[in-house]
Amino acid sequence: MTSLFDPIKIGDIQLANRIVMAPLTRNRSPGAVPNTLNATYYEQRASAGLIITEGTPITQQGQGYADVPGLYTPEALAGWRQVTDAVHRAGGKIVVQMWHVGRVSHESLQPNGGKPVAPSAVIAKSKTYLINADGSGAFAETSEPRALDRAELAGIVEDYRRAARAAIDAGFDGIEIHAANGYLIDQFLRSGSNKRTDDYGGSIENRARFLFAVVDAIVAEIGAGRTAIRISPVTPANDAFDPEPQPLFTHVVEGLAKHDLAYIHIIEGATGGPRDHQQGDKPFDYEALRAAYKAAGGKAAWMVNNGYNRELAIDAVEEGRADLVAFGKLFIANPDLVDRLKNDTALNPPDKDTFYGGGARGYTDYPALENVA
Ligand SMILES: C=C(C(=O)O)c1ccccc1
């Protein structure tokens, strides 16, 4: 029987175990440049089978929060090289989550103070995180977006391709396309945010077109075995909504099946909230989603996330409902989470007040068991 603690090869990437550090925004990279503190944070957690970095914007247009690290300047790429080298020296594997926030942004973060971009000019009832002049951080209402011209879409697809190549050149073992949580790609998918009347809006096929263009471009550039994707079928995060998630995401995974991707990452329920959250008139069927993916020829590893504890994770893998389990808050507070889960030892509680912004406190100062007297 397969165990959560068994090795697994996902695409081209060999992992020591099936415990994944989920992407976690921490807002600790001023100037969008990864720094030595970031390298220490990731190195401390290198015993994870796989680290997925925090969301990392592919361009300034794709940035929606202050002090998140980018993937689009030479300084940032040099900073990421520090991180990947540190994680690899510690024996870990790491992929970068490639992010375009779309409408979940603020004019003060956009090129030339312009409007954020989106499939349609529909404001997100959501907040983003800005740094004030005195250095303090605060959440602020997102700005009203402008609708992307159809002619702009190829340029954004090229931005994803370029960033994927840069990620591999910076030492990452692969990339995860952020197609979840109400950001740009998810904004195209969901009818609540996509009101387009061209061939990128309306039908499910049209709303998924942009996602597949991004996936195809990245796979062509770096190979399917180093390419993964995160989706969140029913999350309400960032004002995401679609009344028919089952047919929508069935179409998505059937389309993803054409590439032998490294993994498919599924957020079950509301991100950071109830696992049984639903949109539309019936509960989402995750097992039916995976069955549809496999029926379409999909072979990628299946990664699950949201609210898993030790028991749920062990059972999900042993019962074949998942190949890998991603943990967020538990990895914030437990750099040695793998050992703690393996030995069923006590877990440090995460400090919510230091999740976003700041320095070492609540970031690199959580103790590993070996350091506890
Ligand atoms: C990248 C994020 C996501 O995927 O929800 C995020 C951004 C800001 C705060 C928490 C999470």
The ligand as an ORCA input file, in Angstrom:
! r2SCAN-3c Opt
* xyz 0 1
  C      -1.246     33.828     -4.173
  C      -2.287     33.763     -3.353
  C      -3.355     32.782     -3.635
  O      -3.178     31.905     -4.491
  O      -4.416     32.889     -2.974
  C      -2.396     34.628     -2.151
  C      -2.160     35.995     -2.273
  C      -2.252     36.809     -1.153
  C      -2.551     36.270      0.096
  C      -2.780     34.897      0.199
  C      -2.699     34.078     -0.922
*
